[in-house]
Amino acid sequence: SAIQDGAQLILGPLLADSVRAVKAVAKPNNINVIAFSTDWALADQSTFMMGFMPFSQVDRIARYAGAQGYTKYALIAPRDKYGDIVTSRFEQTARGSGSTITKSIRFMPCDPAVINQVSNLKNPNGSVDFNAVFMPAGGTQIETISSALSYNNMMPAQVKRIGTGLWDDARVAAQPNMQGAWFAAPSPNARRSFEQKYMSTYGQQPVRLATLAYDATALAAILARNGFQKGSTPDFNYTALTNPNGFSGTDGVFRFQQNGLVERALAVLELRGGRIVEIDPAPTRF
């Protein structure tokens, strides 16, 4: 119905199944889609995924931590689609920067028995041969794992916790055994103005994904203006959407790669005193 009414670009939807359904209608009609899902498998040269993907997060934190001297890792990751992809990416990036993974644990998601495996990370004499642990998990699962690390004498001050944007969560920041942990995500400072304006307008805090809709709408406006400056139609084509210089948004600069996945310039954040603190700013350009 939207296409029949003249839509030239579709923003959204959010959930993977909905994206799949929209894609099936939009692609035959040569209409590009900017979706908010994080299901990277749906991306292609007409469906651009704007959700917060783990790839840039893993690359950024692995390189930053390596530069700070954290070059020997343990790995604790869920055995699922997300865990598999971030584990593979982390191993690849770590090797590229001269780091090594000395021990690893893979567990079924939400399995509390993972805490019984944590002691296996230690050598027979109780020592460990790593100074950081990469843990791409969130919520109560990360609290369980981090507490088990401390229980086994791998305290945050001795074994740095390294993770992904799943830790961009006030509940994770409040966990005692996660203090000093590092992860990569869009800068909270960059979106503060948006959150303040949203609060002033609507009287409540925006949900985290609100910036995706806002940035996608702003991007559509910019591309439309650029197109009308050059001719008679909006610039919603593949070439314009994959501009290598990228675009500036409330979550920092971003650009769409040729495969349809978003690439973001990310900050490195630390969990400190129950807060999320920026310790290394995001680049302002690609």
Disulfide bonds with the S-S distance in Angstrom:
none
